[in-house]
Amino acid sequence: MAEAPKTTDAERAASKQVGSLRALWPFMWPYRGMMVLAGLALTLTAIVSLVLPLAVRRVVDSFESGSGELLNQYFAAALAIAALLALGTALRYYLVTRLGERVVADIRMAVFDRMIGMSPAFFEKIMTGEVLSRITTDTTLILSVIGSSVSVALRNVLIFIGGMILMLITSAKLSGLVLLIVPAVIVPIVVLGRRLRTLSRENQDWIAASSGNASEALLSVQTVQAFTHERASRSKFNDVTEKSFVAARKRIGTRALMTAIVIFLIFSGVVGVLWIGATDVRNEMMTVGELVQFVIYAVMVAGAVGSLTEVWGEVQRAAGATERLVELLNADDAVIDPVAALPVPNVQGGEIVFDNVSFRYPSRPTVAALDGINLRVLPGETVALVGPSGAGKTTIIQLLQRFYDPTEGAILLDGVDLKDMHRGAFRAHMALVPQDPVIFADTARENIRFGRPGASDAEVETAAKAAAAHDFLMALPEGYDSYVGERGVMLSGGQKQRIAIARAILRDAPVLLLDEATSALDAESESAVQQAVEELARNRTTLIVAHRLATVKKADRIVVFEDGKIVAQGTHDSLVAEGGLYARLARLQFTSGLAAE
């Protein structure tokens, strides 16, 4: 079964209001000049539209006068009014549509800017696909409102007000009859509009859930196919998508019902008023031109009200979308930069200190990933972290990058707590090779250059040679400029890892973090890369996470982890002689020949 969208009862209660649209104002305010011009063009078109029935009345009444010259003048005036209306409408469309595109682009950039800086703890609670759905689908709804619906609504409001005034001037009697219909029209708009807003929010939640589900499955398509999980994946996606459709069907049905009720009430009233007006013309209480003028205004007012019901539905959906985007913009992050950050020390193979550090992942608050860790890595020292899976080795790397903050204790870089510095500032002094290398949908050259964007082609190739990647890159169809596909799908696991190592070499940072950096390499490549890593680690503070002990035998110090604690540390030889966990691991690997693989 698919998980229900994460919308609480409190959120659904708040969905009855459109006040969330106020959150769009800071994005629109910088373009207030464009809004003023669009408003002027909108007002012009509304006024011209209201003048047109006056010209029609003159034309109709001129038939009785029999003056051909007067008739020609009225038709010429009507043509001029039509030209002015066309010009004003085109200008309004251009300004409003441009404003909508600009504002939505700013919103998308603001949300992405916020999300790209969120710590991994945030993404433990929300799927990446759902975030992408909000950035794309929800902003498209907002675009339809800012770029179209709002201007249509304002124009129809002006036409409604102006049309009502001119109707009163034309015939107070008939206008009074029309006003009797208004309360009957407003009630369904208000009642059904609230229901529509809640359904719109639910629909968008299911769309986001569907997007998240599809993203997860497609990004893992090889695993899905390898385990013949296609049918189950299709079933899960179809289930979520069907729920999205059901929510959309309810929303569409509610909107259709509201539209039908409003239009029927409006035009029933117009027909009744027209019947009374026709009787007045027959009794010579008003002219044919006046009746035609009144009917046109009545139709314009009715059309404006009908259009407002349509726009109201769009506004309801956009309000729900705005809520979801505001949630992302205002999302709390467990890891934040200090307001008054300390400068990063002049790191030259800097000292790293873990001072009584304990840590629990937010998704597993009852399990200690690290428990009272005290570790000091001297400047320029190479320290290897070994131990069973889940012992806390990779957690050390994540905390050092400040992807998370310790539950207890502190982590210092050259004597300064990481919490007292900007994350981007101290991370610039670190180079990371993660356990699962990340390859971007770009060329091999740009993937390596990701480590230092300003690097020259020669520097990129030097780093690739040091990482034993040059030969296989040159064998690609376009060499370094070959496109490697999404997530490096065109490369083997070992090739991805060598590109990641080349990226770290190119970064040339004083602190080097290697998380299973050679786990996917064959023996020959591993030997070549190991030599490069040893050269790279010289005069740098280096932390190496490894399961294969052959890769860490030459480390200055080996720290052994078990169940989130440090249980031993020393050189390879001293730890083997000491016995214990490390000696047992070494015996298992070296005697079975695994270390030679």
Salt bridges, closest charged atoms under 4 A:
ASP61 OD2 - ARG57 NE 3.78
ASP106 OD1 - ARG102 NH2 2.83
GLU130 OE2 - ARG134 NH2 2.95
ASP138 OD2 - ARG324 NE 2.60
ASP205 OD1 - ARG201 NE 3.43
ASP205 OD1 - ARG324 NH1 2.52
ASP239 OD1 - LYS243 NZ 2.99
ASP280 OD1 - LYS173 NZ 3.32
GLU290 OE2 - ARG57 NH2 3.24
GLU310 OE1 - ARG255 NH2 3.20
GLU314 OE2 - ARG255 NH1 3.07
GLU323 OE2 - ARG197 NH2 2.83
GLU323 OE1 - ARG201 NH1 2.71
GLU327 OE1 - ARG134 NH1 3.18
GLU327 OE2 - ARG201 NH2 2.99
ASP337 OD1 - ARG402 NH1 3.99
ASP337 OD2 - HIS422 ND1 3.51
ASP337 OD1 - ARG423 NE 3.08
GLU351 OE2 - ARG376 NE 2.54
ASP371 OD2 - LYS565 NZ 3.71
GLU381 OE2 - ARG557 NE 2.91
ASP405 OD1 - ARG402 NE 2.66
GLU446 OE2 - ARG449 NH1 2.51
ASP457 OD1 - ARG445 NH1 3.72
ASP457 OD1 - ARG449 NH2 2.24
GLU459 OE1 - ARG452 NH1 3.59
GLU461 OE2 - ARG445 NH1 3.44
ASP481 OD1 - ARG445 NE 3.02
ASP508 OD1 - ARG540 NH2 1.92
GLU516 OE2 - HIS547 ND1 2.36
GLU526 OE1 - ARG548 NH2 2.40
GLU534 OE2 - LYS554 NZ 3.93
GLU535 OE1 - ARG538 NH1 3.47
